Amino acid sequence: MTVRRNEPKTLRDAHEVVMDRRPPNDANPSVWLAFRLGNARLYKAVADVDRGHHHEALYWAGYEERKAGEISAELQREGTPAD
């Protein structure tokens, strides 16, 4: 996975991007699911570039994947499609 031009190249930059695009607390769960999955992809890409924060970026990728899994499970319990 690679980081494209104009995408964060450091963990700090990634955190800033994540906070800037964070949806409102009352956003639809499917919006939150997309947000979490996008964050996981972003942190994985940054882990490959910001080698000094490789393991921490991977931690955040895993955290976002776990949160996405929780949202997906909740949507399934409610019978709402996760897409």
N, C-alpha and C positions, 0 to 999 in steps of 0.2 A: 504494500500500500504506500502511495506517495502523496505528499502534500503538493497541491497545485499552486501556481502563482497567486498571490494575494490571499492565501490561506495561512493560518497561524503556523509558525515554525517552532514555537516554544510552548511549553506547558502553560506559562503565564498568559501568553496570547490566546491560547485555547480557552482558558478559564474566562477571559474577557469576552470572547466571542459567545461562549455559552451563556453568560449572564446577559449579554446584549440581546440575544434572541429568545430568552426565556419567556414562555407564554404567561398570561395572567393566571393566577391561582384558580380561577373559576373556568378556565378553558376546558373545552370538550376533552375527555380522556384520549380520544384518537389523536388530538393535537399534541397532547403530552407524550403519547407513545411515539409519534414521529420525532418529537424533540429529543427524547431519550435515545432512540436508535441513531439519530444523526450525531448526537454527542459521542456515542460509543465509537462510531466510525471516525470521528474527528480525533478523539484521544488515541485511537490505534494508529492513525496516520502520524500524529505528533510523536508518538513513542518511537517511531522509526527514524525521526529527524532529530529530535532533542534527546540525544543519547544520555546526557547527564540526568535526565528525568525519565528515562525509559520505564523503569519499574513503577514509578508513581503514575505516569500516564496510563500504563496498563491497568493499574488499580482503578483509576477513574473510568476507564473503558468498561471494566468488569462491573463497577458500581452502576453505571448507566444501563448496562445490559440487564442487571438484576432488577432495577427499577422498571425497565421496559417489560420484563417478564411479569412483574406484579401487576402492572396496568393491563397487560394482555390477559392474564388470568382473571382479573376483575371483569373485563369486557366479556370474556367467555361465560363467566357465571351469570352475567346479566343478559346473555344471548345477543350481544352486540358484536358485529364483525370487527375484527382488529385492524382492518385495512383502513 
